[in-house]
Amino acid sequence: MGHGTEEVTPFLKTRRAALDAAALGLPDGPARRRVRGLRREEVAQLAGISVDYYTRIEQGRAPSISDSVVDAVARALRLTPDEHAYLRNITLPHRYAETTCCTADGPAARITRPTVRPQILELLEAMDDTVPAVVFGPGLDILAWNRLAARISFDYDTLPERDLNSARLIFLHPDARTLYPDWPDVAAEAVATLRGEVGHYPDLFQVHSVICDLQEASPEFRALWDTQSVLEGNHGTKRIRNPEVGELVLTYESLSLSGDPGQRLCTDTAPRGSVTEERLRTLASRVGVPG
């Protein structure tokens, strides 16, 4: 089985176009460049492979690609570590799920969400006094949370199951742009993380369902998706404008649950003695009290 052309081809073309040939010391050649970035011939030269082979890779027609060739193409295209991992994932020889969009009455409605182990639920509860925490599944589905997590952002307890997805909330929830002062950055990170999810779970319809729904519903999502950005989203900082206590500046960590494939525990913390820590304590004292 060949590779997923709908993923490989646009990704490599976009990465080629993003490079500056002059900055890499490549001449224009006898003919003036008519497109941005590198030609296929130049990528092949930098990777040390034939033009025909690189062309077949980019077109999704190479039946088997060695790790050394993937590494060489990644170096030639100056890929980041996350982009390199994504390229390796999407060039594995497995069948890709259909990416056609579906309605709530279609296949997506029949998907069973993963179950979070009781021990992880106990851990979420144990952190409730000081640390907002959420368990994510493939495609950024929100599988479980503690009460403090629901207090700082969206009230997950009141949302229908279909809406319990971080990307859907960021692009479709009416309060998202108010909640996130840096919404453009948050949105771009969510899209890049979703693309990384496609690399990890190419056959999982749930991931493609989220992407298709957002492509139909959000012009901003479509524009960001076309950039082909990739991010694993393991850690970082974010700002939340909480309606009860004001702005929170949080450090998040996303940790893989080794015993639960596809699930990640994401925690939000603040430096000891900071304004945000004090505000988190205030919110924690109100957990269980109607907002």
N, C-alpha and C positions, 0 to 999 in steps of 0.2 A: 504494500500500500504506500502510495506517495505521501507527501507532506501536505499540510493545509495551505493551499495556494492563497486563500483569502486572507491569511495571516502573514505568510512569508513574503509575498510579493510587495504589498504596500509598505511593510516595515522596512525592507531593504531599500526600496526605491526612495523612501522618505529619508532614511539615514544617508544614502548617497547624496541626495540633494542638499543635505544640511552641511556638507563639508565644503571648505574653500580650497580649490585646487592650488591656487597660488600659495596659500599658507603652507601647503604640503610640499611645495617645491616642484609641482607638476606644471609643465609648459602648456600653453594653449594648443600647440600643434599647428599644422598648416591651415586647419579650418577654425574659424572663430566659434567659440562655444555658443550653442543655441539654447542650452538648458543650464539650470543651476547645478552646482555640485560636480561630482565625479561621473565620468563615463564608466560603463561596465568594464571596459578594457583596463581602465586605470585601477579599479578595485581589484581586478584579477591580478594585475601586475604587483600591487602592494601586498596581496595575499599570497603571491607565489603559486598561483594555480592558473590553469588555462582559461581563456575567455569563454570557451564553450562550456566548461564545467561551471564557472560562476554564473553564466546565463541560465543554465539548467537549475542551479540552486535558487536563483532569484525567481524563476518561473515555477518553482515547486515541482520540477520534473526530475530531481536527483533522488533516486530510490534509497540511497544510503549515504550518509555524510559522516565522516569520521570526526572524532573530537578535535583532532589536530587541525582539520580544515575549518571547523566552526571557530576554533580559536584564532586561526589566521584571518578569517573574514572579519571577526570581531575587532582584531587589531587594526586591520586595514580601514575599517569604518569608524575607528576611535570610539567604540561603544563603551558605555559605562558598565560597571559590574552588573547592575540590574538588567540592562539591555542585553549584555552578553548571556546572562542566564536565560532571559526570554528567548533569544535566538536559539539557544541550545534546546529549549523546551519545544519550540514550534517546528524544529526540524527533526524531531523524533518521528519515526515511521509508525504513527498510529492514526486511526480514523478520527476525523474531526466531526463534531456534532453539527447538525444543520443550524444555520444562523438566521433562518427566516423568522420573522416576528410572528408572535401568536397572541391570541386574546386570552382573557381570563377563563374562557370556556375551553381553551385548547390544552395542549399537553402540559403547559406550565402549571395549570390548576391541579394537576395530579401528582406533583412532586412532593415527596415526603421530606420535611426538614430534619436534619440530623438532631439526635438527642444529646443533650449535655449530661455528663455523668453526675450522679448525686454528690460525689466528692468535690467536683468543681463548683457546683451550686453552693456547697457549704463554704468553700473558699470565698466566693463572691459575697456571701452573707457576712463572713468574718471581717471583710474589708470595709463593710458598710459605714463604719464610724468615721473613716478618714480618706478612703481611696475609692473614687468612682471606678467601676470595672465592668467590662462588657465582654462576652464571648462571641466572636464572629465565626461564621462558617464560610464556605466557598461563595464567591460572588458578592462578598460583603454583607451577607445576610446576618442579622442580629438574632442570635439564638438564645441568649440569656443575659441578664444584667442584675446589678444590685440596685437598691432603692436610691442611693446617692447618685448613681449614673443617670437615672431618670430625672433626678431633681436638677441636675446642672444643665441638661439640654432638652431633648424631646421627652415627652412623657410616654415612654414605650408601653406602659401598661394599658394605655387607652387606644393604641394603634391597632388596626387590623393586621393579621399576620402578613399579608402581601406587602404592606408598607414597612415592615420591620427589615429594612435594608438600608445601609448607610448611604449608598449612592442615590437611591430613590429619594431619601429624605433631603439630601443636600440639594438635589436639582428640582424636586417637585413639592416639597413641603412649603406652605406659604410663609412660615416663620424663619426659614433657613437663612436668608440673607440678613435678617436682623440678628439672629443668633450668632452668626459668624461674621465679625467685622472684616475679616480677610477672606470673604467668600470666594473671590476668583482663585486665590491660592488653594483654598480647601477643595474647590471643585476640580481644579487641575490635578491635585494629588489623588483625589478619588478616582478620576478617569485613568490616570497612569497606573494606579494600583489594580483597577479592574482589568487592564490589559495584561498585567502580570498574572492575574488570576486565569485568564484565558490560556496562558502558557502552561500553568500548573494543571488546569482541569479542562483540556480541550474537548473532552467527550461529555462534560456535564451540562445538560441542557439548562439547568437553573442559571448558570453563569451567562449563557447566551441569551436567555430570556430577559434578564435584567438589562443587558446591553441593548437588545432590540427595543424594549419598551422605552428606554431613555432616548434612543435615537429617534423614535417616533414623536416623543413628547417634548423634547428640549433641544432647541437650536444650539444652545451653548454646549450641551453635551456632544452634539454631532461635530461641532467645530473642534472641540478638544480631542475627540476620538480620532479625528483625521490627522492629528499631529504625531500619532504613533509613539507617544511618550510612554515610558515604562518605569514603574517604581514598585519596590517591594513593600514600602511603607512600614518598616519595622520600628521606627522611633522618630521623634521630632517634638516640636512645640506647636501649640495652637492657642488661639484666643477665643473665648466664648463670652458673649454679652448676656449674662444671666439676668432675667427680669427681677429677681428677688434681691440679689446682693451686688450686682454690677459686674464689671469685667473680671474674668478669670484668665490668668496666663498659666497654662498647664503644660507639663512635660508628659508625653505619652510613650509607652513602651508596648510593643506587640510581640507576644511570646507564643511560639508554637507549642501546642499541647501534644507531646510526643505519643501519648497513648490514644489520641483521638485525631486521626488524620483529617486534615482540612480545617481543623478548629484552632483558633488563636485567642488568647486572653489578652485584652488590651486594658491597661491601667492608666489613670491620669493622676499625676502627683504635682506638688508644688514645693519649692524650697522651704525648709523649716524657718519659721519666723516671718515669712513673706505675707503680703497683704492677701494673696490668693489662698494661702493656707488658712488664714483666719476666716476668710469667707467660706471656704469649704467646711470648716468646723461649724460655722453658723448654719449652713445648709444641712449638715448632718444632724444638727440638733432639731431640725424641723422635719426630718424624714418621718413619714407617716402622718404628718399634719397637712391638711389640705392647703394648697398654695393660694 
